[in-house]
């Protein structure tokens, strides 16, 4: 975890202003590089163990780099993450991003030239805008408020320089095997996930697993425990959260120390404005999940600065059954799954990043390992979504069959906020503050973003306190504009 920012042009204090607004991303060190009109800054979060301090910035002669993320290239050796990026740039120039294995947003200063790049899945964030002819960028959109105009999200999988413009790069850093049978596919996905978990624990900085009790985080807990038997788990839940009993079953089965934080309506009211401010979103389902994520950060921080999470499995292995079950044939189902992958960068991954950063800790995501993602894209949809009931993540479940109790492996999918118990209370709170008539009036005004529920209007009003300019409305991603109606139907069925 780090915060990065930069100005291409004369810096009149914009760089320090941007870094100050996101100082929580890296409270341990501020590093600046200035070369003519190229101005870069990095905020460092030192996570300890064998992870070197200052691992997110480096310079060598007229070259410098600032980085948010982690790099796992085999040739990294004893170099820091940023030093590895700089070496790849020296060898390959603007094609360095093709060669990176990891999650990253970075900027390279090459004399008077500035080069920006972001990982192809959009795990790490970056935004940019212009001010008086200057290009400004930062890790979070809020850093650009009042500084840059027409703020936009830097697109995942692209590299940029003024000389070459935006260029989509090819992912050459990893290769994964083809497979000829379902049984072979099961073996490969399990091996790749185990390797991905090992890579993220190699520097011994990981101190725990954020365990919801759902399938994905439970599998991460299992693999982490195999590598580090004294790993600990952290769960946040409301009293009637559906996932809590499952999380307890996982830790009991594995013999893992389990930290549990219980919260209620009081905490939700307190956290909501903070969560929306940090998350930079008003989308209903994203805000639901933000509460538990934010509280988890506060809970984890006294224990460790790095945890593993199960983020990414739903997108790449067909877990969002509420969406894909809308498909009327295999082609439509596959199209919906692809769409969910494509919007992850400004929905689930944005939520994860911002709420980690807000509490100055780092999460690592084995399911978003470059090899795991690459291989997952090769798996046929019928191996991910199985049978008449269209059970999602089927190949993943069967790959790990026997590693955890059957009721954990074959549990049904619940949205995070549903599993923790947050969504019901949040809906009731919003309906006390906003009426359907107010929503209808808002949606009738040309130029307003279409909002799906009174909840979203409630959250949108909070969002606008930080982001008054309409440019920021356009940055907010959506899983599905119709999801709130579906979400309510699911809850009626489970109450």
Secondary structure, DSSP 8 states (H G I E B T S, - for coil): -EEEEEEES--SSHHHHHHHHTGGGGBTEEEEEEETTEEEEEEE----TTS-TTTTEEEETTEEEEEEEEE--GGGTTS-HHHHHHHHHHHHGGGGGGG--EEEEEEEEETTEEEEEE-TT--S--EEEEETTEEEEESSGGGGTTT-EEEEE--TTEEEETTTEEEE----S------SSHHHHHHHHHHHHHHHHHHHHTTS---EEE--SSHHHHHHHHHHHHH-TT-EEEEEE-TT-TTHHHHHHHHHHHT-EEEEEE--HHHHHHHHHHHHHHHT---HHHHHHHHHHHHHHHHHHTT-SEEE--TTHHHHHT--HHHHTT-SSHHHHHHHHHHHHHTGGGTHHHHHHHHHHHTT-EEE-GGG-HHHHHHHHHS-HHHHSBTTTTBSSHHHHHHTBTTB-HHHHT-----HHHHHTHHHHHHHHHHHH--HHHHHHHHHSTTS----SHHHHHHHHHHHHH--SHHHHTT---S-TTHHHHHHHHHHHH-
